Amino acid sequence: MNNFLNVLIIAGVSLDLFASMEIEGSMLAKVNKKKLFISTTLITLLQIAFYFGGFCATYFLDKYGSIKNTQMVGDIIATVILYLLGGRLIFKAISRKFIHEHLKESTVKQYVKMIVVASLYTIAAGAACGLLESSVILSLIVIVIASVIVCLSGVYVGMYYGYEGRTIVYITGALLLFIAGTDVLLENVLGLALI
Amino acid sequence: MENVKKNAIDILLSESFKELSKKKPIEKITIKEITNEAGVIRPTFYNHFQDKYELLEWIVKEDLEAPMRVALSQNDFKGGFVNALNKIESEREFYQNAVKLEGQNSFKETFEAAVSRLLVEFMDEQPFSGALQYKWMQKKMIGDMYGGFIAGIVIEWIRLGMKAPKEELAEVTLILLEEPVRL
């Protein structure tokens, strides 16, 4: 799988995390830097754990499983996963869940709980990348950078600008995942080069 | 100096909130819109209020409860009531939108609580001694009951377009409060 695709997938999933941090940030009067640092570290570690959990599960199944034509099957499943993840973000953009804006003293536990709830989707993204045999080193680097950036920027953007921009964030994330899914479909499944 | 500055921002935010409520329902107003209209940064809001419903509560306390408290301290219920109605009428659009708020943080609930506080503060307990003899009956419960009644009259007046003359409405309210219902 090409590296650019790998980045697209992780970026797409990270934008969901950005929107969640934006909502949390929108309820703060000021940022407790120590809590934010601890939360960012924990969230990054959890993202790595969930991503590689999914990655390893499908990578080893693909390599050592007894399914015939695992390459093709893996690519099809990865495409479906990417489209479903993108569809979920579109649904979130359209549904525009009501948020009661109120002052909140965010705790590390709350941030982490938020990520654990969303972890299923990071596992799914990891599973898709495992099926596509993404580079482990590159995935690790991109996840760390993406998680740190979206955690920090999400909180500050939410605090100063609110969470109204989340619709655009969800749609952008969905587009990245759809582009990645379409590329896998055209290039790997149908044999047409795209990116 | 800190208190004066804090109060100035409270007023700025409340004016911004009232202005926005003329253009859209209160439920749809966001903190960002309130702070943009007021010309302050978004986190400033949370240094003053927990949420927009606390801001609404502040408006009710400042605009309606405080002037009524002054009048009641001079034993002038009718004057205080008319002053409150005058204030409501002068900001007609805001209050007509405010009464549409439903649920836990409604204007009705906020206003009832404000009236109840005033009544508990200024109530002469003697006429209610028969009721207050019971352990479960508290002065606050009486305040809440009458608060609901008075707030209901005012809210209905707002909903019907504020057509009834304010002096007459105040007089009718006093009659209804003072005269017992004969069943």
Interface residues (C-beta under 8 A of the other chain):
Chain A: S26 M27 L28 A29 K30 H100 E101 H102 L103 M159 Y160 Y161 G162 E164
Chain B: T30 I31 K32 I41 R42 P43 Y46 N47 F49 Q50 D51 K52
